Amino acid sequence: MAEQRAAEAGAAEEAARASADAPAGNGPADAPAGNGPAKESADAPAGNEPPAWRVLLGYVRPYRWTLLLGALLSLVTGAAGLALPLVARSLIENLGGDGGIASQLLWLTLLVFANAGLGALGYYILQRTAESVVLTARRSLTSYLLRLRISAVDASEPGDLLSRATSDTTLLRAMTTQSLIGLGTGGLTLVATLLMMGLVDVVLLGVTLGVVAAAGVVIGIIAPMIQRASKRAQESVGEMGASLERVLGALRTVKAAGAEEREERTVHEAAERSWRASVTSAKWTAVAGNTMFLAIQGVFLTVLAVGGARVATGSIEIGTLVAFLLYVFYLISPLQEVVSAITQYQVGSAAISRIREVWALPVEPTASGDRPALAAGGGEPAAVAFDGVRFRYAPDAPLVHHGVDFSVPARGMTAFVGPSGAGKTTVFSLIERFYDATEGRVLLDGRDVREWDLAELRASIGYVEQDAPVLSGTLRDNLLFGAPDTAEDALAETLRTARLDTLVARLPDGLDTLVGHRGTKLSGGERQRVAIARALLRRPRLLLLDEATSQLDAVNEAALRDTVAEVARRTTVLVVAHRLSTVTSADRIVVMDAGRVRAVGTHRELVASNPLYAELAATQFLTERADDGAGGPVAGEAAPGGPGGALPDGPSGNGPSGNGSSANGRAVDVTAGPAS
Ligand SMILES: Nc1ncnc2c1ncn2[C@@H]1O[C@H](COP(=O)(O)OP(=O)(O)OP(=O)(O)O)[C@@H](O)[C@H]1O
């Protein structure tokens, strides 16, 4: 197994190298090799694409000796078969003579058995090797997919990428056996058969070659059509995968919207497009196969006519004609093999072209010799700063950050507030280095995040995303996702902190309960608490919480707010806040609007000095709180005595930008600041 893994790693390297005919540093040249490290690849795809056979040879190279053995056995099988006509000729010539035919019959039987045995062994070895080639391609491709830059994934359809790693790689199996081996063994058998034919009669060989060459021209014209149709078919399979992933990923929404039939049509249309393209490919494959079959018939008839005339004129013996005709029959198999190799090569090269498109996508940098590993900071809280950050999600997309500047010291809680789309979540994405700033610098501990070893950078951070994704698997799998080596007592402690202990006690299988696809068996609030616990278990130096409490009920929210406040005493916490209670407990608040930082300060300072913040405090926070239906106190009343302090009801009728009134008409004094 270890040997196989080593072979696979080597194979992936070869394949990556083979797909990298382009100049150094351009795309696939830097692709990761299965288990090996990847360098950062450029955004531009490779310009000079190598032919598919080079990529295939890259995958095949580590298995070349096994492959050679399989091919050799197939050749021996072919050679044993080739000897049969000679024995047959000898039998025919001895029919009228004194010599018995028993020994010839015995030889014939032996040859037939040897042929069958070796053929089976050769077939097994070749198929096994072909499966190894598929495995290698899948391992290296999936490794590459996991290292893709988020921007590359944003621009792709996951279902399509999935089909490239599953469906397209499957086609490499047939390409290895039928195309590579078929061309090798079929080609050699063909040459050997033609040589034998030449030995029997050169004139008849010339006739044979003429007819076969004419068929070859026709097949040469058809082959590119097979490739084009195969590529279209595989692209449609990818589209089908993308549509299915889209529907199944949001099946509740689809059902609630009554959109099943519409979505069904979309998936069916993609399936039908694939069917149409596959049928076109099958049509041209059939034409190619039958062209060669027709050629064989043509060879047989022509040889019969020309050979008959030569027998009549006494140029050759009847036995020679019979032997030649037998060789014509022996031509059928290698010729079919060669034609199948050509058609299969077209199908496989369509798949390789799709695999190569993935190799051209940019990947994240991983630890490598040319980038010194930097210390993670020994668990000390991290300081964060943005220095003139301008950012757009894609080269042709508008700027999302227009020069963001702020600085957050180590320790304490910083809340980011602002209208929807202000760029708050984007701040977190840039700190995690899901994307790189277009201009300016994002600094962690005063060091540009681009200078950090990416794994170390992310090891320092705990991130609770906006939609708190939970992965299929057990609750334990999810909790330990970012810290698999956590001790049981630390896990139990975090469960209490995240108020998950009662949930775990209630579940029949406790921590080993399966949470379903994307955690559908958990409530929204439970998923958020799982996400928070998962982040806390990493013992991060920097905790990023993106609206982490939006789905929590009042009791859990208050408890988790206390937890976060406690964490903020020993860690840097950045939180995208949508609740007044969160911002009032923050040490500082960064107000963002339209990709800019508008103000930084405490709640009390900002309410007095920043109209946007005052308006947000008076409307957005309160409205959200009044709408959430959690049954808890309104924001102004949140957590009396908690870190945010009590916000007493104030005089009514101060309007949205002054001391606010809540959506339910109750007046709230938003000027009350944090207890600190
Ligand atoms: N992956 C993406 N690709 C392209 N544009 C994006 C992407 N993610 C976000 N945006 C755009 O960037 C802008 C800022 O988004 P961001 O999520 O940072 O806002 P936000 O302030 O967190 O908003 P909200 O409070 O609604 O979550 C938005 O206009 C959004 O449409």
The ligand as a Tripos MOL2 file, in Angstrom:
@<TRIPOS>MOLECULE
LIG
   31    33     1     0     0
SMALL
NO_CHARGES

@<TRIPOS>ATOM
      1 N1        -17.8420   35.9140   -2.8730 N.pl3     1 LIG1
      2 C1        -18.2580   37.1050   -3.3140 C.ar      1 LIG1
      3 N2        -18.1190   37.4180   -4.6120 N.ar      1 LIG1
      4 C2        -18.5190   38.6240   -5.0640 C.ar      1 LIG1
      5 N3        -19.0680   39.5790   -4.3000 N.ar      1 LIG1
      6 C3        -19.2260   39.3270   -3.0040 C.ar      1 LIG1
      7 C4        -18.8320   38.0840   -2.4380 C.ar      1 LIG1
      8 N4        -19.1190   38.1170   -1.1180 N.ar      1 LIG1
      9 C5        -19.6440   39.3200   -0.8710 C.ar      1 LIG1
     10 N5        -19.7000   40.0530   -1.9950 N.ar      1 LIG1
     11 C6        -20.1830   41.4300   -2.1040 C.3       1 LIG1
     12 O1        -19.3590   42.2240   -1.2900 O.3       1 LIG1
     13 C7        -20.0990   43.2170   -0.6180 C.3       1 LIG1
     14 C8        -19.7830   43.1810    0.8790 C.3       1 LIG1
     15 O2        -20.2100   41.9200    1.3690 O.3       1 LIG1
     16 P1        -20.0530   41.5320    2.9040 P.3       1 LIG1
     17 O3        -20.5520   40.1380    3.0540 O.co2     1 LIG1
     18 O4        -18.6680   41.8170    3.3360 O.co2     1 LIG1
     19 O5        -21.0490   42.5620    3.5760 O.3       1 LIG1
     20 P2        -21.5400   42.6400    5.0900 P.3       1 LIG1
     21 O6        -21.2470   44.0240    5.5250 O.co2     1 LIG1
     22 O7        -20.9730   41.5300    5.8870 O.co2     1 LIG1
     23 O8        -23.0990   42.4420    4.8820 O.3       1 LIG1
     24 P3        -24.1620   41.6880    5.8260 P.3       1 LIG1
     25 O9        -24.2820   42.5090    7.0630 O.co2     1 LIG1
     26 O10       -25.4160   41.7330    5.0050 O.co2     1 LIG1
     27 O11       -23.6510   40.3200    6.0610 O.co2     1 LIG1
     28 C9        -21.5490   42.9480   -0.9290 C.3       1 LIG1
     29 O12       -21.9640   43.8990   -1.8720 O.3       1 LIG1
     30 C10       -21.5750   41.5840   -1.5350 C.3       1 LIG1
     31 O13       -22.5420   41.4890   -2.5300 O.3       1 LIG1
@<TRIPOS>BOND
     1     1     2 1
     2     2     3 ar
     3     2     7 ar
     4     3     4 ar
     5     4     5 ar
     6     5     6 ar
     7     6     7 ar
     8     6    10 ar
     9     7     8 ar
    10     8     9 ar
    11     9    10 ar
    12    10    11 1
    13    11    12 1
    14    11    30 1
    15    12    13 1
    16    13    14 1
    17    13    28 1
    18    14    15 1
    19    15    16 1
    20    16    17 2
    21    16    18 1
    22    16    19 1
    23    19    20 1
    24    20    21 2
    25    20    22 1
    26    20    23 1
    27    23    24 1
    28    24    25 2
    29    24    26 1
    30    24    27 1
    31    28    29 1
    32    28    30 1
    33    30    31 1
@<TRIPOS>SUBSTRUCTURE
     1 LIG1         1 GROUP 0 **** ****
